[in-house]
Amino acid sequence: MFEDELEKASNALLSRAWSPGWSNADKALTAFINGPLIEYSKNRRKADSATTSFLSPHLHFGEVSVKKVFHLVRIKQVFWANEGNKAGEESVNLFLKSIGLREYSRYISFNHPYSHERPLLGHLKFFPWVVNEGYFKAWRQGRTGYPLVDAGMRELWATGWLHDRIRVVVSSFFVKVLQLPWRWGMKYFWDTLLDADLESDALGWQYISGTLPDGREFDRIDNPQVLLLLCKNYIILFCVDCIFVYVHLCTCYVLFYIEKESNVTSFIYNPVVITFLV
């Protein structure tokens, strides 16, 4: 009613991740509990399909409470336990763990209110980050040359949403490959994510950057070139112009594996080897 023709396409993409309102929050919760939740433990890492709850925007804006999500999911877990459904029980445990991490971010922010501005590990306060606007622009626009990173950043701009696994990939690339200040990335997420959440984002970026006491090591990198082998459909969906780079990298990995396994130093390139990838 209030949108013009130019806004319809953009709004249609945004509605993929969030349709505002309490009733829509209840629908999303019900759909998740009766659908993807049962195989959440197996499918939660798949970025090219609706395998997560999409509840984070509703939680952020108070359209559904954490208490309600917890109790309804636990009821489903008890039902599956009575049926002897171990996979369903495991899925619920993993989902509630992610909800627990969200609450943990509140604990961190309450006790360390500066956590969105400086690292919790004081000796990293003066870490020599690379201040390069060109790198930052390429990352924002999805033009880094790494297909999985570029697909993720283009999805973020188009839809305001990123799968949790892709968030880890693009943020890890940001701080560990480009070595840009993590606060830049956190602020860009704040501007573009529908579920932008100060506490959760601060916890996530500090964890990836290794600036939390229990964060991951700085030299641990989620290699986007390795992970792209598992995300073909996702890359095709959001970064179709990256597909030629994707095929080239897949070819390199397949040929490297053949060389490694057969202990040969030279072989004839055969396009049939990679037909299963494209």
Beta strands, then each sheet from edge to edge (+ up, - down):
end
